[in-house]
Amino acid sequence: MWRVPFLLGRLRVETRAATAVEYGLILAGIVLVIFGALQALGGSTANMWNNISTKVLAAH
């Protein structure tokens, strides 16, 4: 029975797991922003390369 207060006290002092979770959430947010930016820019970039390809083929 004495182990329960000991374990609860140890959980309160332990911060490494909380820090790892926080870093994981920050990383997940950064990844979502990158995916959103790639998705937003992907269509315009594809159109740009298609236009370039069309102009190069027309020049020959």
C-alpha positions as CSV (number, residue, x, y, z in Angstrom):
1,M,0.0,0.0,0.0
2,W,2.9,2.4,0.6
3,R,3.9,2.1,-3.1
4,V,0.9,4.1,-4.4
5,P,1.9,7.5,-2.8
6,F,5.5,6.8,-3.9
7,L,4.4,6.2,-7.5
8,L,2.1,9.2,-7.6
9,G,4.9,11.4,-6.2
10,R,7.3,10.1,-8.8
11,L,4.8,10.8,-11.6
12,R,4.5,14.4,-10.4
13,V,8.3,14.9,-10.5
14,E,8.8,13.1,-13.8
15,T,8.8,15.7,-16.6
16,R,10.7,13.9,-19.4
17,A,7.6,12.2,-20.7
18,A,5.6,15.4,-20.8
19,T,8.4,17.2,-22.6
20,A,8.6,14.4,-25.2
21,V,4.8,14.7,-25.7
22,E,5.1,18.5,-26.2
23,Y,7.9,18.1,-28.7
24,G,5.8,15.5,-30.5
25,L,2.8,17.8,-30.7
26,I,5.0,20.7,-32.0
27,L,6.5,18.3,-34.6
28,A,3.0,17.2,-35.7
29,G,2.0,20.8,-36.1
30,I,5.0,21.6,-38.2
31,V,4.3,18.6,-40.4
32,L,0.7,19.6,-40.9
33,V,1.8,23.1,-41.9
34,I,4.3,21.7,-44.4
35,F,1.7,19.4,-45.9
36,G,-0.8,22.2,-46.2
37,A,1.8,24.4,-47.9
38,L,2.8,21.7,-50.3
39,Q,-0.8,21.0,-51.2
40,A,-1.6,24.7,-51.8
41,L,1.5,25.2,-53.9
42,G,1.4,21.8,-55.7
43,G,-1.2,22.7,-58.2
44,S,0.3,26.0,-59.3
45,T,3.8,24.4,-59.5
46,A,2.4,21.6,-61.7
47,N,0.7,24.2,-64.0
48,M,3.9,26.2,-64.2
49,W,5.9,23.1,-65.4
50,N,3.1,22.2,-67.8
51,N,3.3,25.7,-69.3
52,I,7.0,25.5,-69.7
53,S,6.8,22.1,-71.3
54,T,4.2,23.3,-73.7
55,K,6.3,26.3,-74.7
56,V,9.5,24.2,-75.1
57,L,7.7,21.7,-77.3
58,A,6.1,24.5,-79.4
59,A,9.5,26.1,-79.9
60,H,10.9,23.1,-81.7
